[in-house]
Amino acid sequence: MAIPVSAVAHDFWLQPDNFLPAAGADVNVRLFVGDHFANEKERAFQKKRTVRIQWFATKMTKDITARGQEGSKPFIQISPQHKGQHLLTLERDWAHIELEAKKFNSYLEHEGLKNILKHRREAGEDNKVGKERYRRYLKSLMQVGGQNDQTWKRQTGHRLEIVPLSNPYGHKPGDQLKVLVLFDGKPLSNAQLEACHRGPKKVNIQSKRTDKSGQVAIKLNYAGPWLVRLVHIRKCTEDPSCDWESFWSAFSFALPEGKK
């Protein structure tokens, strides 16, 4: 499923060293870049690229952006003191890229953005360089002390956001998890979404499209770490240096190994 290497063709995601830590434990949360949940490189904290880091838990919302240290790996560390679910989110600032026409078209095809590819062809632009700005919105859900609550349903206000419609930690292998995709707070229909499970030897990928209500069902085939991700792209009207702007969303969690 790989396409020619380019920064825009890669996913970023947050991943704690332990999705199921004990209360009071220090948890390193890392920022990875790779293609569809296949680890490629750990990224350090970059102040200029970081818009906001938030930490959500029961009756708690904290902006912890100031905790980040330039160049640090892991990206950030938290110490959840109470049992329950903890949601960490990251918004990264705009970045810009130019791709030669063939690579840009391949990227659109790879991400299921066929409407944009069709537009380029019909407008006679499919031989033009793709000039794009992009922004990323990342979420990672942990369950501390083996205790559930309602934090999984929190909406963070990200422009592109994946929201589970049931508790990911309340499922077992073989169950379905429905998610809702929102763009600017409204359901996003006909968007290609991928659910990726990293096994010991390979990454298993499901690719589906959201329905008219912005929802899609994922089959949780296996226990272990999961990444749900998608890209949304549209014409850029605010930055004259770009023809397109894209929004990337990634949501990570784990299906506990012990669930049967």
Residue pairs with C-beta under 8 A, 6 or more apart in sequence:
1 35
1 36
1 110
1 205
2 35
3 9
3 103
3 106
3 107
3 110
4 103
4 106
6 97
6 99
6 103
6 107
7 95
7 97
8 97
8 99
8 107
8 132
8 134
8 246
9 35
9 107
9 110
10 33
10 34
10 35
10 40
11 33
11 34
11 35
11 36
11 37
11 227
11 229
11 248
11 250
12 31
12 32
12 33
12 43
12 92
12 136
12 138
12 248
12 250
13 31
13 32
13 37
13 138
13 140
13 227
13 229
13 250
13 252
14 29
14 30
14 31
14 75
14 88
14 89
14 90
14 138
14 139
14 140
14 250
14 252
15 29
15 30
15 31
15 32
15 140
15 225
15 252
16 27
16 28
16 29
16 30
16 88
16 140
16 142
17 27
17 28
17 29
17 30
17 74
18 25
18 27
18 142
19 141
19 142
19 143
19 225
19 253
19 254
20 142
20 143
20 144
20 146
20 254
20 256
21 27
21 80
21 142
21 144
22 144
22 145
23 80
23 81
23 82
23 83
23 144
23 145
24 79
24 80
24 81
25 79
25 80
26 77
26 78
26 79
27 77
27 78
27 79
27 80
27 142
28 74
28 77
29 74
29 75
29 76
29 77
29 78
29 88
29 140
30 42
30 73
30 74
30 75
31 42
31 43
31 44
31 45
31 74
31 75
31 90
31 138
32 39
32 40
32 41
32 42
32 43
33 40
33 41
33 43
34 40
34 41
36 194
36 196
36 203
36 205
36 227
36 229
37 196
37 197
37 198
37 203
37 205
37 225
37 227
37 229
38 198
38 203
42 73
42 74
43 73
43 75
44 70
44 71
44 72
44 73
44 75
45 68
45 69
45 70
45 71
45 72
45 73
45 75
45 76
46 70
46 71
47 68
47 70
48 93
49 92
49 93
49 95
50 65
50 68
50 90
50 91
50 92
50 93
51 65
51 91
51 92
51 93
52 63
52 65
52 89
52 90
52 91
53 63
53 64
53 65
53 67
53 68
53 76
53 88
53 89
53 90
53 91
54 61
54 62
54 63
54 64
54 88
54 89
54 156
55 61
55 62
55 64
55 78
55 86
55 87
55 88
55 89
56 62
56 86
56 87
56 88
56 89
56 151
56 154
56 156
57 80
57 82
57 84
57 85
57 86
57 87
57 151
58 82
58 84
58 85
58 149
58 150
58 151
64 76
64 78
67 76
67 77
68 75
68 76
75 90
76 88
78 86
78 88
80 86
80 142
80 144
82 144
82 145
83 144
83 145
83 146
83 147
84 143
84 144
84 145
84 147
84 148
84 149
84 151
85 141
85 142
85 143
85 144
85 147
85 148
85 149
85 150
85 151
85 152
85 169
86 141
86 142
86 143
86 144
86 151
87 139
87 140
87 141
87 142
87 151
87 152
87 154
87 156
88 139
88 140
88 142
89 137
89 138
89 139
89 140
89 156
89 158
90 136
90 137
90 138
90 139
91 135
91 136
91 137
91 138
91 158
92 135
92 136
92 137
92 138
93 135
94 133
94 134
94 135
94 239
95 133
95 134
95 135
96 131
96 132
96 133
96 134
96 241
96 242
97 131
97 132
97 133
97 134
98 129
98 130
98 131
98 132
99 107
99 129
99 130
99 132
100 129
100 130
101 126
101 127
101 128
101 129
101 130
103 130
104 129
104 130
104 132
105 117
105 120
105 126
105 130
107 113
107 130
108 114
108 116
108 117
108 120
108 233
109 117
111 192
111 231
111 233
112 192
112 207
112 209
113 192
113 231
113 233
116 233
116 244
117 126
119 125
120 126
120 128
128 243
130 243
130 244
131 241
131 242
131 243
131 244
132 233
132 236
132 242
132 243
132 244
132 245
132 246
133 236
133 239
133 241
133 242
133 244
133 245
133 246
134 245
134 246
134 247
134 248
135 159
135 245
135 246
135 247
135 248
136 247
136 248
136 249
136 250
137 156
137 158
137 159
137 160
137 161
137 247
137 248
137 249
137 250
138 249
138 250
138 251
138 252
139 156
139 158
139 161
139 162
139 249
139 250
139 251
139 252
140 251
140 252
140 253
141 151
141 152
141 164
141 168
141 169
141 251
141 252
141 253
142 253
143 169
143 256
148 167
148 169
148 170
152 164
152 166
152 167
152 168
152 169
153 163
153 164
153 165
153 167
155 161
155 163
155 182
157 185
158 249
159 183
159 184
159 247
160 181
160 182
160 183
160 188
160 230
160 232
160 247
160 248
160 249
161 181
161 182
161 183
161 249
162 179
162 180
162 181
162 193
162 228
162 229
162 230
162 249
162 250
162 251
163 179
163 180
163 181
163 182
164 177
164 178
164 179
164 180
164 251
164 253
165 177
165 178
165 179
165 180
165 215
166 177
166 178
168 177
168 226
168 253
168 255
169 253
169 255
169 256
171 177
171 220
171 255
171 259
172 220
172 255
172 259
172 260
173 220
173 221
173 222
173 223
173 255
173 259
173 260
174 219
174 220
174 221
175 219
175 220
176 217
176 218
176 219
176 220
177 217
177 218
177 220
178 215
178 216
178 217
178 218
179 193
179 215
179 216
179 218
179 228
179 251
180 187
180 213
180 214
180 215
181 187
181 188
181 191
181 193
181 210
181 214
181 215
181 216
181 230
181 249
182 188
182 214
183 232
183 247
186 214
187 210
187 212
187 213
187 214
187 215
188 210
188 214
188 232
189 210
189 211
189 212
189 213
189 214
190 209
190 210
191 209
191 210
191 214
191 230
191 232
192 207
192 208
192 209
192 230
192 231
193 207
193 208
193 209
193 210
193 216
193 228
193 229
193 230
194 205
194 206
194 207
194 208
194 228
194 229
194 230
195 205
195 206
195 208
195 218
195 226
195 227
195 228
196 203
196 204
196 205
196 206
196 226
196 227
196 228
196 229
197 203
197 204
197 205
197 220
197 221
197 222
197 224
197 225
197 226
198 224
198 225
198 226
198 227
199 222
199 224
204 221
204 222
206 218
206 219
208 216
208 217
208 218
209 216
210 216
218 228
220 226
220 255
222 255
223 254
223 255
223 256
223 257
223 258
223 259
224 254
224 255
224 257
225 252
225 253
225 254
226 252
226 253
226 254
226 255
227 250
227 251
227 252
228 250
228 251
228 252
229 248
229 249
229 250
229 251
230 248
230 249
231 246
231 247
231 248
231 249
232 246
232 247
232 249
233 244
233 245
233 246
233 247
234 244
234 245
234 246
235 243
235 244
235 245
236 242
236 243
236 244
236 245
238 245
239 245
